[in-house]
Structures are given as structure tokens and as C-alpha cells.
Amino acid sequence: MQKLKDCTDQELLHSLSLGNRSAFIEIYERYWDRLLGVAFNRLNNIEDAEECVQDVFYKFWRNRREIELQNFRLEHYLARAIRNQAFNMLDKRYRLKHSAESVDADLLVTTISPEQEMIFKELERQFEAALQDLPAQCQFVFRLSRQQGLSNPEIAEQLGISENTVKTHLKKADRELKQGYELLTYLLLVNSLFN
């Protein structure tokens, strides 16, 4: 009998479709490291990447009888599954972040005075004006990172630039916009002391 380590992916898939757990373990061990790397590149978090790979292998085992890869290599099929799972996780992370922000905003609305609301609006206007003064690509990188929640690797891939360039743009934006943050903190402190 042929050792599983010597089997091709197609032979392993055939054994897997018959319910052979050893074939599944061989596929798992053969591709775990590579898939973890793909997931980490997309999620930029090792715990999320591990969860992503586990989810994909769980679904892979659950659907083992339906998987047919006539024109695909197994590694490409699994890498695509990782990519799709990572996008789902990022989408969930984004939705959770924005729902939490909207809850925070609702709480703020009930606790701030009309004067504080005017200050917030003015500071928001000033902040947006300062953001508009940044170079176009720097501004775009900042918005993708801070307002849309994309990771540095995702921004680099989307814009076709290096991660170091993304980091440079973010540092420049943070440095330029820092005065706005400090002014906001100062005005809120002063306003809370006199109200």
C-alpha cells in the first residue's frame, strides 16, 4: 500500500471523498503552513489567520464528498478558499467596528451639550480641511487605513505600492494631523471644566 506522503493531491482527494481521515490529515499537514502565510498576509493578525485556516479546513472536511477539482490544483483551491474566508472575516471586522462606532456616537449624542456639539462640528470641519491639505496619495492612504479599516498590506496591494510607502504616508498624515487631535483634546477639556 502506498504511503500517504507519496500520494498526489488527486489521490488524497479521492481517499478523502471516501471518508479517509488520514488523507485529510496529510492534506492538512501538507498545506497548513502555506495557507497560514496567505491568511496572515491578508489579515495581518496571527490569531485571525489561524482561525481562518481552521475554518477553511473545517469546511473542506465537511464538504469532502462534493469536492471535485478537475481543472484546479488543490493548493490553488485551498488558497482561494483562504482568500474568500479572509475577506469574510475582514467584512465582519469592518461591520462590527462600524456598528460599535455608531453605538458610541449614539451615546455621545445623549451626553454632549449644544456647545460641545458645535465645537465637534467645527473641529471636524477643521480636521477635514487639514486632511484635504495632504498630498492626494497620502490623503487616500490615510482614508483607507483610518476610515475604511484596511490593513497596510491591503492598502499596498490595492494601490500597487510597497508597505513601506504606506507606512511613510501614514506617518506623514499623523504628523500633519496631530495638531488637530491636540486642539480637539484641549477644547474638550476646557469646555468640560466650564460646564
LOSEZA-168493 format. One record per residue: residue number from 1; residue in three letters; x, y, z of N, C-alpha, C, CB in turn. Coordinates in steps of 0.1 Angstrom, whole numbers. Atoms other than C-alpha are relative to their C-alpha. Last residue first. Glycine has a CB too. Example, Ala and Ser with C-alpha at 12.3 -4.5 7.8 and 13.67 -1.06 7.14 Angstrom:
! residues 2
{2 'SER' {-9 -11 0} {137 -11 71} {-8 11 8} {4 5 -14}}
{1 'ALA' {9 -12 0} {123 -45 78} {9 12 0} {-10 0 12}}
***
This chain:
! residues 195
{195 'ASN' {14 4 1} {-198 734 320} {-4 -9 12} {-3 -7 -13}}
{194 'PHE' {9 -11 -1} {-166 753 324} {-14 -3 -1} {4 11 -9}}
{193 'LEU' {-3 -7 -12} {-142 724 330} {-10 11 3} {14 5 0}}
{192 'SER' {5 8 -11} {-159 703 303} {3 6 14} {6 -14 0}}
{191 'ASN' {15 0 0} {-154 730 277} {-5 -8 12} {-5 -6 -13}}
{190 'VAL' {4 -13 -4} {-117 734 286} {-15 1 1} {5 11 -10}}
{189 'LEU' {-4 -1 -15} {-111 696 284} {-5 14 5} {16 -1 1}}
{188 'LEU' {10 8 -8} {-130 694 251} {3 1 15} {1 -15 -4}}
{187 'LEU' {14 -6 -1} {-111 723 237} {-10 -8 7} {-5 2 -15}}
{186 'TYR' {0 -13 -8} {-77 709 247} {-14 6 1} {10 9 -6}}
{185 'THR' {-1 4 -14} {-84 674 233} {-1 12 9} {13 -8 2}}
{184 'LEU' {12 6 -4} {-96 688 200} {0 -4 15} {-3 -13 -9}}
{183 'LEU' {10 -10 -1} {-66 710 197} {-14 -5 5} {-2 8 -13}}
{182 'GLU' {-3 -7 -12} {-43 681 203} {-10 11 3} {15 5 -1}}
{181 'TYR' {3 9 -12} {-60 660 177} {2 7 13} {8 -13 -1}}
{180 'GLY' {15 0 -1} {-59 689 152} {-4 -9 11} {-6 -6 -13}}
{179 'GLN' {4 -12 -6} {-22 694 159} {-15 0 2} {5 12 -9}}
{178 'LYS' {-2 1 -15} {-15 657 152} {-5 13 7} {14 -2 3}}
{177 'LEU' {14 -1 -6} {-30 660 116} {1 0 16} {-8 -11 -4}}
{176 'GLU' {6 -12 5} {4 667 99} {-14 3 8} {-3 -1 -15}}
{175 'ARG' {-8 -11 -5} {23 641 120} {-7 13 -4} {14 0 -7}}
{174 'ASP' {1 -1 -14} {-4 615 115} {7 12 6} {5 -13 7}}
{173 'ALA' {14 -5 -3} {-6 622 78} {-2 1 15} {-10 -11 -5}}
{172 'LYS' {1 -14 5} {32 619 74} {-14 6 4} {3 2 -15}}
{171 'LYS' {-7 -8 -10} {33 587 95} {-1 15 -4} {15 -4 0}}
{170 'LEU' {8 -1 -13} {5 573 74} {7 8 11} {-2 -15 5}}
{169 'HIS' {12 -9 2} {22 582 41} {-8 1 13} {-9 -6 -11}}
{168 'THR' {-5 -14 1} {55 566 53} {-12 10 -2} {10 1 -13}}
{167 'LYS' {-4 -4 -13} {37 534 64} {5 15 0} {11 -9 6}}
{166 'VAL' {13 -2 -8} {20 531 30} {4 5 14} {-8 -14 1}}
{165 'THR' {5 -12 5} {54 536 13} {-13 3 7} {-3 -1 -16}}
{164 'ASN' {-8 -11 -6} {69 509 35} {-5 14 -5} {15 -1 -4}}
{163 'GLU' {5 -2 -13} {41 486 25} {7 11 7} {1 -13 9}}
{162 'SER' {-6 8 -11} {51 490 -11} {-7 3 13} {15 2 0}}
{161 'ILE' {-11 -6 -5} {27 505 -38} {6 -9 11} {-3 14 6}}
{160 'GLY' {-12 4 7} {2 490 -61} {13 6 4} {-2 2 -15}}
{159 'LEU' {-6 -11 7} {-27 509 -47} {12 -3 -8} {3 11 10}}
{158 'GLN' {10 -7 7} {-49 479 -37} {6 12 -8} {-10 6 10}}
{157 'GLU' {4 8 12} {-19 457 -28} {-10 8 -8} {-7 -13 5}}
{156 'ALA' {-11 1 9} {-3 484 -6} {-4 -8 -13} {12 -7 7}}
{155 'ILE' {-2 -13 7} {-36 492 10} {11 -1 -10} {3 11 10}}
{154 'GLU' {11 -1 9} {-42 455 18} {0 13 -8} {-14 0 8}}
{153 'PRO' {-2 9 12} {-7 451 32} {-12 1 -10} {1 -14 4}}
{152 'ASN' {-11 -5 9} {-12 482 54} {2 -9 -12} {13 2 8}}
{151 'SER' {-14 2 -5} {-45 469 68} {10 6 -10} {3 -15 3}}
{150 'LEU' {-9 9 7} {-78 484 57} {13 -1 7} {1 4 -15}}
{149 'GLY' {-5 11 -8} {-101 500 83} {9 -10 -7} {-11 -7 6}}
{148 'GLN' {6 13 5} {-122 521 60} {6 -12 7} {3 0 -15}}
{147 'GLN' {14 -1 1} {-117 554 79} {-6 -12 -6} {-3 12 -9}}
{146 'ARG' {6 -5 -12} {-82 551 94} {-16 0 -2} {5 13 4}}
{145 'SER' {-4 6 -13} {-65 530 68} {-9 3 11} {15 4 3}}
{144 'LEU' {1 15 1} {-82 537 35} {3 -7 13} {9 -6 -11}}
{143 'ARG' {15 3 0} {-87 574 45} {-2 -15 -1} {-7 7 -12}}
{142 'PHE' {5 -2 -13} {-50 577 54} {-15 -4 1} {2 15 4}}
{141 'VAL' {-5 10 -9} {-39 561 22} {-5 1 14} {16 0 0}}
{140 'PHE' {7 13 4} {-61 584 1} {4 -11 9} {3 -3 -14}}
{139 'GLN' {14 -1 -5} {-48 615 20} {-7 -13 -3} {-7 12 -7}}
{138 'CYS' {-1 1 -15} {-12 604 14} {-14 1 6} {9 12 5}}
{137 'GLN' {-2 14 -3} {-20 598 -23} {1 -2 15} {13 -6 -7}}
{136 'ALA' {11 9 3} {-35 632 -27} {2 -14 4} {-3 1 -15}}
{135 'PRO' {-1 5 13} {-9 652 -8} {-11 -10 -3} {14 -5 -3}}
{134 'LEU' {-10 10 2} {-23 665 25} {1 -3 -15} {-3 -13 8}}
{133 'ASP' {-13 -6 3} {-42 698 25} {11 -10 -2} {3 9 11}}
{132 'GLN' {0 -4 14} {-76 679 23} {13 7 -4} {-11 10 -3}}
{131 'LEU' {-2 12 8} {-68 663 56} {0 3 -15} {-12 -10 3}}
{130 'ALA' {-14 4 -1} {-63 697 72} {3 -13 -8} {4 -2 15}}
{129 'ALA' {-8 -10 8} {-97 708 58} {15 -4 1} {-2 14 5}}
{128 'GLU' {2 3 15} {-113 676 71} {8 9 -9} {-15 0 -3}}
{127 'PHE' {-7 12 2} {-98 683 106} {-1 -4 -15} {-5 -12 9}}
{126 'GLN' {-14 -3 1} {-110 718 105} {9 -12 -3} {4 7 13}}
{125 'ARG' {-3 -7 13} {-145 707 96} {14 4 -1} {-9 13 1}}
{124 'GLU' {2 10 11} {-145 680 123} {3 7 -13} {-14 -6 0}}
{123 'LEU' {-12 8 0} {-132 706 148} {0 -10 -12} {2 -7 13}}
{122 'GLU' {-10 -9 5} {-161 729 139} {14 -7 -1} {2 12 9}}
{121 'LYS' {2 -2 14} {-186 701 142} {11 9 -6} {-14 7 -3}}
{120 'PHE' {-3 12 8} {-172 690 175} {-1 2 -15} {-9 -12 4}}
{119 'ILE' {-15 2 0} {-171 725 189} {4 -12 -9} {5 -1 14}}
{118 'MET' {-5 -10 10} {-208 730 178} {15 -1 -1} {-4 14 5}}
{117 'GLU' {3 4 14} {-217 697 195} {5 10 -10} {-15 -2 -1}}
{116 'GLN' {-9 10 3} {-199 708 227} {-2 -5 -15} {0 -11 10}}
{115 'GLU' {-13 -7 2} {-219 740 227} {11 -10 -4} {4 7 13}}
{114 'PRO' {0 -6 13} {-251 720 222} {13 7 -3} {-12 10 0}}
{113 'SER' {8 -12 0} {-242 698 252} {0 6 -14} {5 11 10}}
{112 'ILE' {-7 -12 3} {-230 663 249} {-9 12 0} {8 -1 -13}}
{111 'THR' {-7 -5 -11} {-244 632 267} {8 13 -3} {10 -10 5}}
{110 'THR' {9 -2 -12} {-272 619 245} {8 7 11} {-5 -13 5}}
{109 'VAL' {11 -10 3} {-253 625 213} {-8 2 12} {-9 -5 -12}}
{108 'LEU' {-5 -14 -1} {-222 608 227} {-11 10 -2} {11 2 -10}}
{107 'LEU' {-3 -4 -14} {-241 576 234} {5 14 2} {10 -10 6}}
{106 'ASP' {13 -2 -6} {-254 575 198} {1 3 15} {-9 -13 -1}}
{105 'ALA' {5 -13 5} {-219 581 185} {-14 2 6} {-1 0 -15}}
{104 'ASP' {-8 -11 -7} {-206 552 206} {-5 13 -4} {15 -1 -3}}
{103 'VAL' {5 1 -14} {-234 529 192} {7 11 8} {2 -14 6}}
{102 'SER' {14 -6 0} {-225 541 157} {-6 0 14} {-9 -7 -10}}
{101 'GLU' {-2 -15 1} {-188 534 164} {-14 7 0} {8 3 -13}}
{100 'ALA' {-4 -5 -13} {-197 499 176} {2 15 0} {14 -7 4}}
{99 'SER' {12 1 -9} {-217 492 145} {4 5 14} {-6 -14 0}}
{98 'HIS' {9 -11 3} {-188 505 124} {-13 0 8} {-3 0 -15}}
{97 'LYS' {-7 -12 -4} {-162 482 141} {-10 12 -2} {13 3 -8}}
{96 'LEU' {0 -1 -14} {-185 452 139} {6 14 5} {8 -11 6}}
{95 'ARG' {13 -2 -4} {-191 458 102} {-1 1 15} {-10 -11 -5}}
{94 'TYR' {4 -14 4} {-154 462 95} {-14 3 5} {0 1 -16}}
{93 'ARG' {-7 -9 -8} {-145 430 114} {-4 15 -3} {16 -1 -2}}
{92 'LYS' {6 1 -14} {-172 411 97} {6 10 9} {0 -15 5}}
{91 'ASP' {13 -6 1} {-160 423 63} {-7 0 13} {-9 -7 -11}}
{90 'LEU' {-3 -14 1} {-124 414 72} {-14 8 0} {9 4 -12}}
{89 'MET' {-4 -4 -13} {-135 379 83} {2 16 0} {12 -7 4}}
{88 'ASN' {12 1 -9} {-155 374 51} {4 5 14} {-5 -14 0}}
{87 'PHE' {9 -12 4} {-125 387 30} {-12 0 9} {-4 -1 -14}}
{86 'ALA' {-7 -12 -5} {-102 362 49} {-9 12 -3} {14 2 -5}}
{85 'GLN' {3 0 -14} {-127 334 42} {6 12 6} {6 -13 7}}
{84 'ASN' {14 -3 -2} {-126 342 5} {-3 1 15} {-9 -10 -7}}
{83 'ARG' {3 -14 4} {-88 344 4} {-15 4 3} {4 2 -15}}
{82 'ILE' {-6 -9 -11} {-85 312 24} {-3 14 -4} {15 -3 1}}
{81 'ALA' {9 1 -11} {-109 294 -1} {5 9 12} {-1 -15 5}}
{80 'ARG' {12 -8 4} {-88 307 -30} {-10 0 12} {-7 -5 -13}}
{79 'ALA' {-4 -15 -2} {-56 294 -13} {-12 9 -4} {11 3 -10}}
{78 'LEU' {-1 -4 -14} {-74 260 -8} {4 15 2} {10 -9 7}}
{77 'TYR' {13 1 -5} {-84 257 -45} {0 5 15} {-6 -14 -1}}
{76 'HIS' {7 -13 4} {-50 269 -56} {-14 0 5} {0 0 -16}}
{75 'GLU' {-5 -11 -7} {-33 242 -34} {-6 13 -5} {16 1 -3}}
{74 'LEU' {5 -1 -13} {-56 216 -47} {5 12 7} {3 -13 8}}
{73 'ARG' {-9 7 -9} {-48 222 -83} {-5 2 14} {15 5 -2}}
{72 'PHE' {-7 -8 -10} {-78 232 -104} {10 -9 8} {-10 6 10}}
{71 'ASN' {-9 -9 7} {-91 218 -137} {8 9 10} {-8 10 -9}}
{70 'GLN' {-4 4 13} {-109 187 -125} {11 9 -6} {-12 -1 -9}}
{69 'LEU' {-9 -10 5} {-111 196 -88} {6 -5 -14} {12 3 10}}
{68 'GLU' {-6 6 12} {-141 178 -74} {8 11 -7} {-11 -5 -10}}
{67 'ILE' {-11 -7 6} {-152 185 -39} {5 -8 -12} {12 2 11}}
{66 'GLU' {5 -8 12} {-187 172 -31} {12 6 -7} {-9 10 5}}
{65 'ARG' {6 9 10} {-177 143 -7} {-4 8 -13} {-12 -7 5}}
{64 'ARG' {-10 9 6} {-152 164 13} {-6 -9 -11} {6 -9 10}}
{63 'ASN' {4 2 14} {-177 191 20} {8 -9 -8} {0 14 -6}}
{62 'ARG' {15 1 1} {-175 189 58} {-5 -3 -14} {-7 12 6}}
{61 'TRP' {3 13 -5} {-137 183 57} {-16 -3 -2} {4 -2 14}}
{60 'PHE' {-6 10 9} {-131 213 35} {-4 -14 4} {15 2 -1}}
{59 'LYS' {9 0 11} {-155 234 57} {5 -10 -11} {-1 14 -7}}
{58 'TYR' {13 6 -5} {-134 225 87} {-10 -1 -11} {-6 9 12}}
{57 'PHE' {-2 14 -1} {-102 231 68} {-13 -7 5} {12 -4 8}}
{56 'VAL' {0 5 14} {-114 266 57} {2 -16 1} {12 6 -7}}
{55 'ASP' {13 0 6} {-124 274 93} {-1 -6 -14} {-5 15 -1}}
{54 'GLN' {8 10 -6} {-91 263 107} {-14 -1 -6} {-1 2 15}}
{53 'VAL' {-5 12 6} {-72 284 81} {-8 -12 7} {15 -3 3}}
{52 'CYS' {4 0 14} {-92 315 91} {3 -14 -6} {7 11 -9}}
{51 'GLU' {14 2 0} {-88 309 128} {-5 -2 -15} {-8 11 7}}
{50 'GLU' {2 14 -4} {-51 306 123} {-14 -4 0} {6 -2 14}}
{49 'ALA' {-4 8 11} {-51 339 103} {-1 -15 4} {15 3 -3}}
{48 'ASP' {10 0 11} {-72 356 129} {4 -9 -11} {-3 14 -5}}
{47 'GLU' {12 7 -6} {-48 346 157} {-11 -1 -11} {-5 6 13}}
{46 'ILE' {-2 14 0} {-18 356 135} {-11 -8 6} {13 -3 9}}
{45 'ASN' {2 3 -14} {-30 391 127} {1 -15 0} {-14 5 5}}
{44 'ASN' {-10 -7 -8} {-22 409 94} {-2 -3 15} {-1 15 -3}}
{43 'LEU' {7 -4 -13} {-55 396 79} {10 8 9} {-5 -12 7}}
{42 'ARG' {13 -7 2} {-45 393 42} {-5 6 13} {-10 -9 -6}}
{41 'ASN' {-2 -11 10} {-8 384 45} {-13 8 -2} {5 -5 -13}}
{40 'PHE' {-6 -10 -8} {-17 362 76} {3 13 -9} {13 -5 6}}
{39 'ALA' {10 -6 -9} {-42 342 56} {6 12 7} {-6 -10 10}}
{38 'VAL' {10 -7 8} {-17 335 28} {-10 8 9} {-8 -10 -10}}
{37 'GLY' {-7 -12 6} {10 326 53} {-9 8 -8} {12 -5 -8}}
{36 'LEU' {-1 -10 -11} {-14 303 72} {7 13 -5} {8 -6 12}}
{35 'LEU' {13 -7 -1} {-23 287 39} {1 10 11} {-11 -11 2}}
{34 'ARG' {2 -9 11} {14 279 32} {-13 8 1} {0 -8 -13}}
{33 'ASP' {-10 -11 -1} {20 265 67} {-3 10 -11} {14 -5 -1}}
{32 'TRP' {3 -9 -11} {-12 243 67} {9 12 0} {2 -7 13}}
{31 'TYR' {3 -13 4} {-8 228 32} {-1 10 11} {-12 0 -8}}
{30 'ARG' {-7 -4 12} {9 194 36} {-2 15 -3} {-5 -8 -12}}
{29 'GLU' {-14 -2 -3} {-1 189 72} {7 5 -12} {6 -13 5}}
{28 'TYR' {-1 -10 -10} {-38 194 64} {15 4 3} {-7 -4 13}}
{27 'ILE' {2 -13 7} {-36 174 32} {2 12 10} {-15 0 -6}}
{26 'GLU' {-11 -2 9} {-20 145 52} {-2 13 -8} {1 -11 -10}}
{25 'ILE' {-11 -5 -9} {-46 149 80} {12 2 -9} {4 -11 10}}
{24 'PHE' {3 -14 -4} {-74 147 54} {12 5 8} {-13 0 8}}
{23 'ALA' {-2 -9 12} {-59 116 38} {-2 14 4} {-9 -5 -11}}
{22 'SER' {-15 -1 2} {-56 100 73} {3 8 -12} {6 -14 -1}}
{21 'ARG' {-5 -11 -9} {-93 108 79} {15 2 -2} {-3 -3 14}}
{20 'ASN' {-13 4 -6} {-103 86 49} {5 12 8} {10 -5 -11}}
{19 'GLY' {0 -1 -14} {-140 94 43} {13 -3 7} {-11 -8 6}}
{18 'LEU' {4 12 -6} {-143 81 8} {-1 0 15} {8 -12 -5}}
{17 'SER' {14 1 3} {-141 116 -5} {-6 -13 5} {-2 1 -16}}
{16 'LEU' {8 -9 -9} {-108 119 14} {-15 -1 -3} {5 14 -2}}
{15 'SER' {1 6 -13} {-94 89 -4} {-8 8 9} {14 -2 6}}
{14 'HIS' {8 12 2} {-102 105 -38} {-2 -7 13} {6 -9 -10}}
{13 'LEU' {14 -4 1} {-88 138 -26} {-10 -12 -2} {-2 10 -12}}
{12 'LEU' {5 -3 -13} {-56 121 -15} {-15 5 0} {9 12 6}}
{11 'GLU' {2 13 -7} {-52 105 -49} {-5 3 14} {13 -8 0}}
{10 'GLN' {12 6 6} {-58 139 -66} {-3 -13 7} {1 -3 -15}}
{9 'ASP' {12 -7 -5} {-33 156 -43} {-13 -7 -5} {0 15 -4}}
{8 'THR' {3 -13 6} {-7 130 -53} {-12 6 7} {-2 -1 -15}}
{7 'CYS' {12 -2 9} {3 103 -29} {-1 14 -6} {-13 -3 9}}
{6 'ASP' {-4 2 14} {38 98 -16} {-11 2 -9} {6 -14 -2}}
{5 'LYS' {-10 -11 3} {31 112 19} {4 0 -15} {12 0 9}}
{4 'LEU' {8 -12 4} {0 89 20} {9 12 -4} {-8 4 12}}
{3 'LYS' {0 -10 -11} {23 59 18} {-8 12 -4} {14 3 5}}
{2 'GLN' {-8 -12 2} {13 34 -10} {-2 9 13} {-5 8 -12}}
{1 'MET' {8 -12 0} {0 0 0} {9 13 0} {-10 0 12}}
***
